[in-house]
Amino acid sequence: MITSRLLVLISLILLISHGLPLELGGVGGRRALVGGVGRRRALVGGVGRRRALVAGLFVVARPTQGLAAASSTSTSAPSKPPQVVIGSDDPRFNQFKAKLLTLPLLLDELQICVFQEKFDEVKTFPKRIREYIPLLVQFIDYTTTGPGRLNLGDGVHGVKGLTEADLALINTSLGASLRYEVGKMFASVERMSRAADQADGEEVCNAFGVVLLHTDRFLKAGGLYPFYASRVSNEIFYKGLEKDLVFEQDGQAGKKSKLNLKDLVLVIKGENMGRTGTLVAEVGDKGNKIVKLDSLGRFMGPVREVIVVDGDSIKRRVGEQPPDQVFMKASTTKAKQRKRSL
C-alpha cells in the first residue's frame, strides 16, 4: 500500500521535475502550497504561518499559541516528532528577492525595444540579462542546499515518516526545476539575439515571450512572487455574464479573427477569465499563445504574470485602448523626469 509519505514525495517531485511552479491544488509558491492560500511559506489548508506541518497531502499551520487540529481523527502527537519547516528566517531571502525582482523591470525595458523593433537596442540586452547569472546560481544554491532549503525542525505536533533523505530528494528536485527554468530562459535570450541580428521582428517577439514565460516560472517556483497568485478560477465570477464581455467577434461563416503579436487581448475563458493582457508570443504547433497579463495594481509590485493559453481562450480587445502598461510606465517616468528638471 502506498503510504502518505510516499504520496507527498511523488507529488512534490513530479511537479518540480517537470519545470512547473510548485502547485498542489491551489497556489504557486516556493514550497508545497496546497489547498488555497499562498505565501512564502507553505500555506496549506487555508491558513499560513511561519511553520507548516506536512501530513499526507495536507498541512496544518501553527498559530501564535497552540496548534490547529490536523483533522477530526488526529490524536495527540509525541513531544518532539519531526516537523517540516518550509524555508527559513534567514534575511538573505529578502535580499535575494529584492535583487531578483529587478529582472522583470529590465524585461519591461526590453519589451519596449522589442515592440518598437529597435533591433540595435535589443542586442544590448543579452549582456545585461547575463549579469544576473551569478545571482541566480547563488539563489538556487541558497534555496536547495543552503539556509533556505526545506528542512526538518523540532516543533510541536508533527509529521510521520519524512526523513532528511526525503527532504534532500525534494530539495534536489527543486534545484533541478529552477536550473531548468534558467536554462530555458537563457536559451531564449540567445534565440532573441540571433533574431535581432537578422532584424526578424516576429522571431524576436516570440523569443522574448519565451524569456518572459520562464522568468515568470522561475519566480513562482522560487517563491519570489511579490503577491498572492490565486489559482481559483475566475470563471465562477462570470457565470451567466459571458455575453457581457466585449471583444472582437469572429467573422462570417465561422471565420476566426486572427490575432497578431503585440495585440491587446482579453481572456474569455479559463482560470484567468476577464483578465486583460498583451499577446507576446506564439508557441508550438497547436497555436498556443503566451500572454503577459496586465498588472492588478501598484501594490502588486513589478511582476506581471505570464500565462500560456490556447488560441480560443483569448480575443482581441475592441474600442479605444491604452497601450501596453510598459509604455504607460515609460511615459510617466519621462514626465516625472521632465518635471524634476524644470
N, C-alpha and C positions, 0 to 999 in steps of 0.2 A: 504494500500500500504506500502511496506517495505521502510523505509527511508534510506538515505545514512548512517546515524549514526548507524542504526541497522546492515547494511551490514558490516560496519567496525568492530563492536563488534563481530558479528557472525564469520567473517573470522579470526580475531585475536584469539578469544577464541578457536575455533575449532582446529587451528594449534597448539596452546600452549598445550591444554588439551590432545592432542594425543602424547605428548612427542617428538615432532618433532622440528627441528630448525625453527625459526620463519621466514618463507619464503613465500612471496606472489608474485609469478610470476617471481622471478628472483634470489635473492641473499640471503644467510643466514646471520643473524646478530642478534644483541641484541634486536632490536625493529623492527617494521614493515619495512621491506626492500622490496619495490615494484618497479618494472619497470626496473631494470637493473644494478644499481651500489650499492655496499655495503661497508659501513664503520661502525664505532662505532655508529654513529647517524643514524637516519632513512634517507636513501639516496634513494629517490624515484623519478621516472620520469627522471632519468639520471643525476641529479645534487645533490651534497652533500654539506651541510653547517651545522653550529652549531645547528641551529634550523630547524624544519620542520613543515609545516602546513598540517594537515590531512583534506582532504575534500572528503568525499565518500571513494573511493579506490585509490585516487592519492594524492600525497603530493607535495607541491611547496616549494622550499628552498629559504631562504633569502640570496641574495648576500651581498657583503660588503656595498654597497649603494643601497637603493631602494629594490624592491621586484619583482621577476619574475612573469609574469602574470599567474594566476591559470589556465585559459583556455580562449578560444576566446570569451566565453559568460560571463566571470566574470565581476562583477561590483565593484566599489569602496566599501570597507568594512567600518564598523564603526570604530571610532578612536581606541577603545580598546576592541575588541572582544576576547574571549578566544583563546589562542594559545597552541597547544600541543607541549610541549618541550620534546624531546626524550633524556633521560639520563640527566647527569649533568656535570658540570665542576669540580666537587669535585676531588681533586688529589688522593683520596683514590682509585678511579677506577684503575688508572695505577699501584698503589701499589698492589692491588688485582691481576691484570693481570700479573705483573712480578712474583708474587709468584705462581700463579696457572699454569703458563706456565712451571714451573719446573716439573710438574706432567708428561707431555709427555716424558721428559728426563728420569725420573725414570722408566717409562714403556719401554723405549728403553733398559735400563739395564736389565730389567726383560725379555724382548724378547730374548736376547742372552741366558739367562739361560733356558728359555722355549725351544728354538730351539735346544739347545745342551743337553736337558733333564738332566740338573743338578738339580734334584729334591730337594736336601737338600738346595741349594741356593734359589730355587723358594719359599720354605717355609719361608724364611726370609722376603719376600717382603710384604705379607699382613699387617704385623705390620707397615712397613714403609708407605704403602699407607693409612692406617687408621689414620696416623698422620695428614693427610690433612682434616679430618672431621671437626674440628673446623673452619678452613679457609673456607671450602665450605659452612658451615652453615652461617658464617658471611657474605660471599658474597651474598648468597641468600637473607638474611635479608636486606642487603645494597641495592640491586638492585630491591627489591619489596616493601619494606616499609621505606627504608632509603633515603638518598640524591640521590641515583642513580635511583630512581623509575621514571616511566613515570608520568608526572605531567602537570598541566595547568599553563601557564605563561601569562603575558600580552603582547604581541608583537603587531606588526602592522599586519593587514590583517588576517583574521583567519578562524576559523572553526565554523561551525554552529552545535549546538546541543550536542556536547560532554560535559559531566559534570564530576565533581570529582568522582561521584559514578561510572560512566562508566569506568574511568581510574583505580579506585580502583579494579573493577572487572577484568580488564585486568592484572593489576599487580598481583592480587591473582592467576590468571590462569597461569601467567608466573612462579610464585613461585612453583605452583603445578608441572609444567613441569620440572623445574630444580630439584626439590626434587625427581621426578620420575627417572630422569637420574642417580642421585646419588644413589638411592636405587637399581636400576638395576646394576649399576657399582659394588657396594659392595657385592651384592648377587653373582655376577660372581667371585669376588675375593675369596669369601668363597668356591664356587664351585671349583675353581682352586686349592685352598689349600687342599681340600679333595682329589682331583685327584692326587696331588703331594704326599700325604700320601700313596696312592695306587700305586705310580710310573706308572700311566697311562698317557703316553706321549700324546696320541691323545686327551684325555679328557682335559688335562692341556692346550694344544694348543687351543682347541675350546673355553674353558672358558676364556683364555687370550684374544682371539679375541673379545669376547663379552665385556670384560672390555674396550678394545680399542674403540669399537664402541660407548659405552655410555659415555666414557670420551670425545670423539670427539663431540658427540651431545650436551653434557653439554657446551663445549667451544663455540660451534656455537650459541646455544640458549642464552648464557650469553654475547655474543659479544666479546669474548676473543680471537677470531682468530687473529693472528698477520698479516694476509694478506687477500687480496681480494679473496673470494671464489666464483668464477664465476659459474653461473648456465646456461650459454649459452652452448648449446650442441656442442661438438667437431665434431659431425658427418658432419656438413656442410663443414668442412675443408678437409674431406676425401672423399667427394663425387666424384665418378669416380676413386678413388685411392684405393678402398677396397682391390684389389688383390695385391697391393704393400706391404701390411702388412705381416710381416714374423712371422710365429708361427707354432707350431707343428700341423700337419694336422691329421684329423681323419683317422682311419684305413680303411681297405677294407670292403665292404658290409655295409657301413654306421656306422661301429663300432666307437663310440666316444673315443677319447683319454681321459683316466681317469686322473683327476687332483688329486694331493696329497697335504696335508697340507705342508706349507713352500715352495711350488713351486713358482718360479719367473714367473709372468704371464703378459700378455698383454691384455688390454681391447679392444675388437674388435667391439663393438657397444654400443650405448647409449651416454649419455652426456659426459662421460669420455673417449670416443673412442681415441685410440692412446696412452693413459697413461700406464705406467708400474707400477708394484707393486708386492706385495707378498701376497699369499693366507694364511691367518692366521686362518680362521675358516670356518666351515660348519654349517649352522643353519637351523632349521625347517625340515619339511618332504618334502619340494619341491625342495631341492637341492640348496638353496640359499647359496652364498658364501660371506664371509667378506674379503675384500681386503684392505690392507694398501698401499696406493699409494706412489710412490717414491716422494721425495721432488723435487720441481721445482727450487731449488737454495738456496744458503746460506741466501739471503736476506729475505726468507720466514719465517725464524725463526725455532724453534724446532718442529713445528707441521707438521705432515704428515697426510693428510686427510684419513679418513677411510670410506669406502662405502660398501653397500650391493648390490650385483648383482645376477642375475640368472646364473646358470651354463653355459648357452650358450653364455654369454657375455664376457667370458674370455677364453684365451688359454695359454698353457704353452709356454714360450719363448724358442727359439732354438739357438744353437750355444754357443760359449763360453761367459758366462755371469759373471759379478762381483757378489759377494754375496749381500745379502740384505744390505741396507745402514747402519743399526745399526752396522754390523760387520766392515764395512769400516771405520766408525767413530771411533769405538773402537780401531782398529789397528792404525789409525792416531794419536789418543790420546796417545797410548802407545809409538809410535815412538817419539812424542814430549817430553814425559817424559824421555825417554832414552837419548835424545839429551841434555836435560837440566841437566841430571845427569853427563854428561861427563865433 
